[in-house]
């Protein structure tokens, strides 16, 4: 067995024990890291024993056991929030769709959504402090550099000179999904680069550069458009900040110049087709516009939804050329499969995330400057990341992608950390994460 495989098993075992005996956050970090790496897609994953395929189950058990044994350490400031309620209602809508389609059908995606909801309701009770919020994001940023480096080295399957599929996280091993994953992480890595110490800057610079390069390698038009809109949103919301405004502008310019230096003629030829209705899908050319029309026609026939996972089964009835194809649109697939009621709840969940970020900014303004800066900067970065991912979601189908819902829960993680904020006297003695932003001053 290779040393890499042994190291992975040892680290997983340590995370399991630490989650149970110290704090369930360690099981959560291990869960997210493994979800993002997808061990069985790595060369060393071929040597893992069969039981390791259920890594998610083991880490969920570790988190659950830790939450029971370390209950007093959780510091969850509320029993249940409206935001969590919207997530639960959406999962219920997914199950109700079994009754609204042409035939009764229970899809494995419905069980997946139930698992996602269970894990996230645990996470919202674990990530409840600044330190845990920060460590969660650092784990994602650090792990993000690994697939970025692998793509740079030629991992996965390539078509027409661009990465197509075969490498990445458990839910985003296809080029457009992987590009969207990297794209929403970039603003969060940028904030940590600006405010961090030398080690933090080095980590975020290296990981960020690898992620930008990976987005370019995928040549994802959706991610390109999303990042362009994200840059515009950054400039739009920048006046709200009283710190790092100049640095952010410089960072955007440097990032743009760096990204342009990595592009080639083939990249810009593909980006120039953004105005076209056609996209390349495997060996044949299909029209996104036609797929979207099919979704709308399907919803017209089944206003309450054709059923979770059933779009591909029924698309061929409306357009034989699209049989077995996806909608390539998160919102239209949600509409077609879960009905108008499902899409409304999903949009309410998105709106709740954006509204919560604004609420965080207002409530954090009364805190001591350097602590308030932490919340202002993270709320700012999460808003930009949301805009980026929600734009990319117009070109990919993320309805049943786990990281989509993790991302929608990050504002709640930040809000619960704010509610657990220390008193003024304790703030003056705080270290670690506070020092991470202690150079900033002048928050309103």
ABEGO torsion letter per residue (X at the ends): XBAAAAAAAAAAAAAAAAAAAABAAAAAAAAAAAAAAGAAABAAAAABBAAAAAAAAAAAAAAAAAAAAAAAAAGBABABBAAAAAAAAAAAAAAAAAAABABBBBBAAAAAAAAAAAAAAAAAAABABAAAAAAAAAAAAAAAAAAAAAAAAGBEBBBGGBBABGBEBAABABAAAAAAAAAAAAAAAAAAAAABBAAAAAAAAAAAAAAAAAAAAAGBAAAAAAAAAAAAAAAAAAAABABGAAAAAAAAAAAAAAAAAABBAAAAAAAAAAABABBBBEABBBBAAAAAAAAAAAAAABAAEAEBGAAAAAAAAABAAABGBBAGBAAAAAAAAAEAAAAAAAAAAAAAAAAAAAAAAAAAAABBAAAAAAAAAAAAAAAAAAAAAAAAAAABBAAABAAAAAAAAAAAAAAAAAAABBBAAAAAABBEAAAAAAABBGBX
